[in-house]
Amino acid sequence: MQDQTIKHSNNWMIFTAASFAVAAIMMALGIYNLEASFSAKGFYTMSAIMLVHTAVTLTKTLRDRDEADKFYNRLEDAKTEKLLMDVSKSDDA
C-alpha cells in the first residue's frame, strides 16, 4: 500500500505566495486610503487580520481532519488485510 502525497511545484508555491502578498497589499492600501477615522481604520485592519487568521486556521483544521481520516482508513485496511490472511490460513489448514 503506497502513501499518495501531493507535491506542489515551486512555480505554484511562488504563485500562491505572490497572490497572498498582492491581496494583502491591496487590502492595506484600501484601508489606508479609506475616508474614515483612525479608529474605524483600526477596526477594519483588525477584522482583516482576523479573517486571514481564521481562514488559515480553518484550512489547517480541514487538512488535519482529512489526514486523520486517511490514517484511520489505512489502519482499518491493515486490520482487514490481516483478518483475511488469518482466515485464508485457517482454510488451508
C-alpha positions, -999 to +999 in steps of 0.1 A: +000+000+000+016+033-011+011+066+005-001+091-021+013+126-013+006+157-033+037+176-041+033+212-054+057+226-079+079+256-070+060+277-095+027+270-078+042+279-044+056+312-057+023+320-074+002+314-042+027+334-021+026+363-046-012+362-048-014+364-010+011+393-009-007+412-036-041+407-019-027+418+015-010+449+000-043+458-019-063+454+013-038+475+033-038+503+007-076+502+006-078+506+043-051+533+043-069+554+016-103+549+033-120+582+042-128+572+078-115+580+112-083+564+125-103+542+149-125+529+120-094+521+100-081+502+130-113+481+133-111+473+096-075+463+099-082+441+129-111+424+112-090+418+081-062+403+101-087+381+120-103+370+087-069+359+073-060+341+106-093+322+107-090+313+070-056+298+077-068+280+108-099+266+091-077+253+062-053+236+086-081+221+106-097+206+075-064+193+063-056+177+096-090+160+097-085+147+062-051+133+071-065+117+103-092+101+082-066+088+058-046+073+087-077+057+102-086+042+068-051+028+064-053+013+098-086-003+091-073-016+057-043-032+075-066-048+101-089-062+074-060-075+054-046-092+085-080-107+092-083-120+057-048-135+058-057-153+091-089-166+076-072-179+045-045-196+066-072-214+087-089-225+055-057-240+042-051-260+074 
